[in-house]
Amino acid sequence: MAWDNALIHGKVVSPASVSAMIAPVTSSIPGGGAYGFGLFLRTVDNHPTIWHSGGINGFAAENDVFLDSGLALVVLTNSLTADPDTLTTAIMNSVCTSTQFSSNC
């Protein structure tokens, strides 16, 4: 979470570089969305999102940042067959339906 906050606020790379990273370079990727410089771009329930996933030796992960609300989610699993993308979407939907957080979604 500290990484996401530092990245989107220009503390890892310059704000101009962050803008370049979140600007689409390709028009689309398989499954929807686009690709910037090092980050995937998509819209989840009308929220612009940057994300990246990864996996190694029995683990799978996904990191999503919802740009309009600042909400960031990190899902870590200990299974290559798990689907962090589905988990991330379910968590975001749960947060957005909560009365406490609905103004952020």
C-alpha positions as CSV (number, residue, x, y, z in Angstrom):
1,M,0.0,0.0,0.0
2,A,2.9,2.3,0.7
3,W,4.2,1.6,-2.7
4,D,0.9,2.4,-4.4
5,N,0.6,5.7,-2.5
6,A,4.2,6.7,-3.3
7,L,3.8,5.8,-7.0
8,I,0.6,7.7,-7.7
9,H,1.8,10.7,-5.8
10,G,5.1,11.0,-7.8
11,K,7.5,9.9,-5.1
12,V,8.8,6.9,-6.9
13,V,9.1,8.5,-10.3
14,S,8.2,12.1,-11.4
15,P,4.5,13.1,-11.8
16,A,5.2,13.4,-15.5
17,S,6.4,9.8,-15.6
18,V,3.3,8.6,-13.6
19,S,1.1,10.3,-16.2
20,A,3.0,8.5,-18.9
21,M,2.6,5.2,-17.1
22,I,-1.2,5.6,-16.8
23,A,-1.7,6.8,-20.4
24,P,-2.7,4.0,-22.8
25,V,0.1,3.0,-25.2
26,T,-1.9,0.2,-26.8
27,S,-5.6,0.5,-27.6
28,S,-6.6,-2.8,-26.0
29,I,-5.3,-6.0,-24.4
30,P,-7.0,-9.4,-24.4
31,G,-9.8,-9.4,-21.9
32,G,-10.3,-5.6,-22.1
33,G,-8.5,-2.6,-21.0
34,A,-5.2,-1.2,-22.3
35,Y,-1.5,-1.0,-21.4
36,G,0.5,2.0,-20.3
37,F,4.2,2.0,-19.4
38,G,4.4,-0.9,-17.0
39,L,0.8,-0.8,-15.8
40,F,-2.4,-2.3,-17.1
41,L,-5.4,0.1,-17.4
42,R,-9.1,-0.7,-17.1
43,T,-12.3,0.5,-15.8
44,V,-14.0,-1.4,-13.0
45,D,-17.6,-0.4,-12.4
46,N,-16.9,3.0,-13.9
47,H,-13.8,3.5,-11.9
48,P,-10.5,4.1,-13.7
49,T,-8.0,1.5,-12.4
50,I,-4.3,0.8,-12.8
51,W,-3.2,-2.8,-12.0
52,H,-0.6,-5.4,-12.4
53,S,-0.5,-9.0,-11.5
54,G,2.2,-11.6,-11.0
55,G,3.0,-15.0,-9.8
56,I,6.0,-17.2,-8.9
57,N,6.6,-20.7,-7.4
58,G,3.0,-21.4,-6.3
59,F,1.9,-17.8,-5.6
60,A,-0.3,-15.4,-7.5
61,A,-0.9,-11.7,-6.8
62,E,-2.7,-8.6,-8.0
63,N,-2.3,-5.0,-7.1
64,D,-5.1,-2.5,-8.2
65,V,-5.3,1.2,-7.6
66,F,-8.7,2.9,-8.2
67,L,-7.6,6.3,-9.4
68,D,-10.7,8.3,-8.7
69,S,-11.0,7.2,-5.0
70,G,-7.4,6.4,-4.1
71,L,-8.5,3.0,-2.9
72,A,-5.8,0.4,-3.4
73,L,-6.1,-3.3,-3.1
74,V,-3.4,-6.0,-2.9
75,V,-4.5,-9.6,-3.2
76,L,-1.8,-12.3,-2.4
77,T,-2.6,-16.0,-2.8
78,N,-0.6,-19.1,-2.2
79,S,-1.9,-20.9,-5.3
80,L,-1.2,-20.5,-8.9
81,T,-4.7,-21.7,-9.7
82,A,-6.3,-18.9,-7.6
83,D,-7.8,-15.9,-9.5
84,P,-6.6,-12.7,-7.8
85,D,-8.5,-10.6,-10.4
86,T,-11.8,-12.1,-9.4
87,L,-11.0,-11.6,-5.7
88,T,-10.0,-8.0,-6.3
89,T,-13.3,-7.3,-8.1
90,A,-15.3,-8.9,-5.4
91,I,-13.6,-6.9,-2.7
92,M,-14.1,-3.7,-4.6
93,N,-17.8,-4.4,-5.1
94,S,-18.1,-5.2,-1.4
95,V,-16.4,-2.0,-0.4
96,C,-18.5,0.0,-2.8
97,T,-21.8,-1.4,-1.5
98,S,-20.8,-0.6,2.1
99,T,-22.6,2.6,3.3
100,Q,-19.4,3.7,5.1
101,F,-17.3,3.7,1.9
102,S,-19.9,4.2,-0.9
103,S,-18.9,7.9,-1.3
104,N,-15.4,6.7,-2.4
105,C,-16.8,4.5,-5.2
